[in-house]
Amino acid sequence: MNHKRVERLMREHGIAGHSRRTRRRSLTRADRKAAPAPNLIKRDFTALAPGLRVADDITYVPTAEG
C-alpha cells in the first residue's frame, strides 16, 4: 500500500498516529553575554535590490564515488 491509501484509510476509520519521542534538549548552552564572532573573511551579504546577490551552502555534494 502506498502512503496515500494508508492516509485515506486511517482518516476514514478515525485512526491517528502517536509518537513517544520527546524533544531532544541541547547539551550545551549558549553564552548570551559573549561577543559575536568577528567577520574575518569579510563576507558581505547585503544587496542593493532583491535577486542581485545569492548565497548557498554546499555541505553535501553527490558524487559517483559514493
Backbone as CSV, one residue per row, in Angstrom:
resi,resn,N_x,N_y,N_z,CA_x,CA_y,CA_z,C_x,C_y,C_z
1,MET,0.841,-1.179,0.000,0.000,0.000,0.000,0.887,1.243,0.000
2,ASN,0.464,2.258,-0.730,1.241,3.487,-0.683,0.716,4.386,0.427
3,HIS,1.448,5.454,0.705,1.112,6.308,1.834,-0.227,7.017,1.658
4,LYS,-0.640,7.281,0.427,-1.925,7.941,0.208,-3.090,7.050,0.619
5,ARG,-2.981,5.762,0.293,-4.058,4.835,0.654,-4.119,4.655,2.163
6,VAL,-2.956,4.512,2.780,-2.909,4.365,4.238,-3.491,5.612,4.898
7,GLU,-3.127,6.773,4.387,-3.646,8.023,4.931,-5.171,8.083,4.814
8,ARG,-5.709,7.679,3.657,-7.152,7.691,3.438,-7.861,6.721,4.376
9,LEU,-7.319,5.500,4.492,-7.944,4.509,5.369,-7.907,4.944,6.834
10,MET,-6.799,5.500,7.258,-6.708,5.976,8.642,-7.715,7.095,8.892
11,ARG,-7.852,7.998,7.929,-8.798,9.102,8.066,-10.226,8.573,8.138
12,GLU,-10.568,7.590,7.285,-11.920,7.022,7.263,-12.273,6.330,8.575
13,HIS,-11.276,5.701,9.217,-11.526,4.957,10.447,-11.207,5.760,11.703
14,GLY,-10.817,7.016,11.532,-10.542,7.868,12.692,-9.303,7.469,13.459
15,ILE,-8.334,6.897,12.766,-7.086,6.470,13.403,-6.055,7.575,13.234
16,ALA,-5.335,7.868,14.321,-4.285,8.881,14.263,-2.996,8.291,14.811
17,GLY,-1.899,8.718,14.274,-0.604,8.249,14.738,-0.232,8.888,16.069
18,HIS,0.658,8.224,16.799,1.125,8.745,18.080,2.615,8.464,18.191
19,SER,3.370,9.441,18.604,4.804,9.277,18.746,5.198,9.514,20.192
20,ARG,6.045,8.665,20.714,6.510,8.820,22.095,7.760,9.684,22.178
21,ARG,8.286,10.078,21.045,9.525,10.854,21.048,9.348,12.170,21.786
22,THR,10.342,12.499,22.552,10.342,13.788,23.223,11.355,14.684,22.530
23,ARG,11.202,15.966,22.717,12.144,16.893,22.088,13.525,16.713,22.690
24,ARG,14.518,16.656,21.854,15.878,16.490,22.327,16.403,17.826,22.804
25,ARG,16.915,17.834,23.993,17.467,19.050,24.552,18.938,19.135,24.233
26,SER,19.387,20.322,24.014,20.794,20.539,23.700,21.635,20.305,24.949
27,LEU,22.822,19.773,24.753,23.709,19.515,25.877,24.540,20.738,26.245
28,THR,24.592,21.715,25.369,25.351,22.929,25.642,24.418,24.124,25.656
29,ARG,24.805,25.138,26.377,24.022,26.363,26.450,24.859,27.505,25.906
30,ALA,24.227,28.333,25.088,24.941,29.472,24.513,25.177,30.528,25.583
31,ASP,26.354,31.155,25.535,26.672,32.246,26.439,26.079,33.520,25.865
32,ARG,25.008,33.991,26.465,24.299,35.152,25.922,25.091,36.435,26.075
33,LYS,26.066,36.466,26.955,26.873,37.665,27.174,28.095,37.716,26.258
34,ALA,28.394,36.614,25.585,29.588,36.555,24.735,29.410,37.441,23.504
35,ALA,30.519,38.022,23.064,30.506,38.861,21.866,30.387,37.964,20.630
36,PRO,29.696,38.423,19.581,29.608,37.613,18.372,30.980,37.442,17.718
37,ALA,31.138,36.352,16.994,32.416,36.071,16.339,32.696,37.130,15.273
38,PRO,33.942,37.556,15.144,34.264,38.571,14.140,34.175,38.013,12.720
39,ASN,33.880,38.878,11.767,33.773,38.501,10.361,35.176,38.565,9.743
40,LEU,35.950,37.503,9.916,37.348,37.504,9.496,37.529,37.462,7.991
41,ILE,36.584,36.880,7.256,36.755,36.789,5.806,35.942,37.844,5.067
42,LYS,35.419,38.798,5.810,34.724,39.967,5.245,33.589,39.598,4.305
43,ARG,32.766,38.641,4.723,31.604,38.276,3.920,30.582,39.407,3.962
44,ASP,30.042,39.763,2.820,29.064,40.835,2.733,27.862,40.319,1.956
45,PHE,26.750,40.119,2.649,25.566,39.566,2.017,24.514,40.632,1.732
46,THR,24.868,41.897,1.841,23.900,42.954,1.558,23.763,43.132,0.049
47,ALA,22.562,43.442,-0.388,22.292,43.652,-1.810,21.507,44.950,-1.969
48,LEU,21.711,45.632,-3.063,21.005,46.876,-3.322,19.539,46.634,-3.663
49,ALA,19.247,45.477,-4.243,17.874,45.126,-4.602,17.724,43.606,-4.497
50,PRO,16.512,43.104,-4.358,16.311,41.652,-4.285,16.797,40.944,-5.553
51,GLY,17.432,39.787,-5.373,17.863,38.975,-6.501,19.227,39.341,-7.075
52,LEU,19.937,40.303,-6.475,21.238,40.696,-7.015,22.386,39.889,-6.431
53,ARG,22.206,39.349,-5.247,23.274,38.591,-4.615,22.686,37.296,-4.086
54,VAL,23.362,36.181,-4.355,22.858,34.867,-3.962,23.910,34.186,-3.098
55,ALA,23.457,33.554,-2.019,24.349,32.785,-1.153,23.832,31.357,-1.098
56,ASP,24.749,30.384,-0.961,24.350,28.992,-0.936,25.248,28.224,0.013
57,ASP,24.809,27.053,0.410,25.553,26.196,1.299,25.737,24.853,0.593
58,ILE,26.973,24.429,0.408,27.230,23.152,-0.271,27.880,22.188,0.712
59,THR,27.120,21.802,1.727,27.635,20.859,2.704,27.573,19.428,2.184
60,TYR,26.775,19.182,1.164,26.661,17.835,0.604,26.754,17.950,-0.910
61,VAL,27.733,17.289,-1.468,27.907,17.272,-2.919,27.870,15.812,-3.355
62,PRO,26.810,15.394,-4.063,26.744,14.000,-4.503,27.818,13.686,-5.544
63,THR,28.464,12.567,-5.378,29.486,12.134,-6.338,29.206,10.691,-6.753
64,ALA,29.837,10.257,-7.812,29.674,8.891,-8.285,30.489,7.902,-7.463
65,GLU,31.373,8.426,-6.604,32.239,7.554,-5.806,31.528,6.943,-4.609
66,GLY,30.408,7.541,-4.223,29.666,7.006,-3.090,30.205,7.462,-1.847
